[in-house]
Amino acid sequence: MLPKKAQFGLTVVAAILIPGLADYALASAGYTTLAGLVWTGGYGFGVIAIWYLWIRPLDLTGPTGIQLTEDGDPDQDSNPPEGDTPSS
């Protein structure tokens, strides 16, 4: 099995190369509408495949542990920056 970076690189190249070559071949043969549909569908499929395989599994969350006040603002005294102590 290929390393993850090689898989990603080949997927990106295939998502760009295959629809581009198919678009060129169909447009050269006079099928411009079909060429546009193939180009759009190919690139769209590539974007969805890359999102599904590599971006969707990422855990894109922010820091946790910040307490909010009742009005939704961060409570300044609950989480002082490192090295600082809350004033009394």
C-alpha positions as CSV (number, residue, x, y, z in Angstrom):
1,M,0.0,0.0,0.0
2,L,1.2,3.5,-0.8
3,P,2.0,6.0,1.9
4,K,-0.7,8.5,2.7
5,K,1.1,11.4,1.0
6,A,1.5,9.4,-2.2
7,Q,-2.2,8.4,-2.1
8,F,-3.2,12.1,-1.6
9,G,-0.9,13.2,-4.4
10,L,-2.2,10.6,-6.9
11,T,-5.8,11.4,-6.0
12,V,-5.2,15.1,-6.6
13,V,-3.4,14.4,-9.9
14,A,-6.2,12.0,-11.0
15,A,-8.9,14.5,-10.0
16,I,-7.3,17.2,-12.1
17,L,-5.8,15.2,-15.0
18,I,-8.6,12.8,-15.9
19,P,-11.4,15.4,-16.1
20,G,-9.1,17.8,-17.9
21,L,-8.1,15.2,-20.6
22,A,-11.7,14.0,-21.0
23,D,-12.8,17.6,-21.4
24,Y,-10.2,18.3,-24.0
25,A,-10.9,15.1,-26.0
26,L,-14.7,15.7,-26.0
27,A,-14.4,19.4,-26.8
28,S,-12.0,18.6,-29.7
29,A,-14.5,16.1,-31.0
30,G,-17.2,18.8,-31.0
31,Y,-19.1,17.8,-27.9
32,T,-18.6,21.0,-25.9
33,T,-21.7,20.7,-23.7
34,L,-20.8,17.1,-22.8
35,A,-17.2,18.2,-22.2
36,G,-18.4,20.8,-19.8
37,L,-20.5,18.3,-17.9
38,V,-17.7,15.8,-17.7
39,W,-15.3,18.5,-16.5
40,T,-17.7,19.8,-13.8
41,G,-18.6,16.3,-12.7
42,G,-15.0,15.1,-12.6
43,Y,-13.7,18.1,-10.6
44,G,-16.7,18.0,-8.3
45,F,-16.2,14.3,-7.6
46,G,-12.5,15.0,-6.9
47,V,-13.3,17.7,-4.4
48,I,-15.9,15.5,-2.7
49,A,-13.5,12.5,-2.6
50,I,-10.6,14.6,-1.1
51,W,-13.0,16.1,1.5
52,Y,-14.4,12.7,2.4
53,L,-11.1,10.9,2.6
54,W,-8.8,13.5,4.2
55,I,-10.6,16.6,5.5
56,R,-13.7,15.1,7.1
57,P,-11.8,12.8,9.5
58,L,-9.8,15.7,10.9
59,D,-10.8,16.8,14.4
60,L,-11.1,20.6,13.9
61,T,-12.2,21.7,17.3
62,G,-11.1,24.7,19.3
63,P,-9.7,24.8,22.8
64,T,-12.0,23.5,25.5
65,G,-12.4,24.5,29.1
66,I,-13.4,28.2,28.7
67,Q,-16.3,28.9,30.9
68,L,-18.9,31.3,29.6
69,T,-21.0,33.7,31.7
70,E,-24.8,33.7,31.4
71,D,-24.7,36.3,28.6
72,G,-22.3,34.1,26.5
73,D,-19.1,36.1,27.1
74,P,-16.0,34.4,28.4
75,D,-15.5,34.6,32.1
76,Q,-12.3,36.5,32.5
77,D,-11.5,35.3,36.0
78,S,-12.1,31.6,35.4
79,N,-9.2,30.9,33.0
80,P,-6.3,33.4,33.5
81,P,-3.4,33.2,31.1
82,E,-0.4,31.0,32.2
83,G,1.8,32.7,34.7
84,D,-0.9,35.2,35.8
85,T,-2.9,34.8,38.9
86,P,-6.4,36.1,39.3
87,S,-6.6,39.4,41.2
88,S,-8.6,39.4,44.5
